Amino acid sequence: MAGLLGSKFRGAMRRAASASNASIAKDVAKKRASIAENKREAQATVRNIKGRIAGAKKELKELIADEKRATGQRDKTKKQKAGSIDLLHKLKEAHELGLLTDEEYETKRKALVSQI
């Protein structure tokens, strides 16, 4: 009878171990599924952030290009004004030297002043 009790005990222990292993396996499967879902969410978040970064880079490039165009336009305007002022001085000299009549001087002076 002693051998029978030992085999019943061992059988019971095996069943208990098997049930415990099944429970552990279920927990592991749930945790793996949770990890996989969290990984997918993290990957989606990373894709979203990368997209936003790409959009921000594109917007920054456009802003830089706009600023360069605006700066170039301002420089061009400054050069034109400086050129017009130089022409006014030369026009005055030509008038003082008698190369231009009063009427010619006033006409050309008004045209240059309107450009400034």
ABEGO torsion letter per residue (X at the ends): XAAAAAAAAAAAAAAAAAAAAAAAAAAAAAAAAAAAAAAAAAAAAAAAAAAAAAAAAAAAAAAAAAAAAAAAAAAAAAAAAAAAAAAAAAAAAAAAAGABBAAAAAAAAAAAAAAX
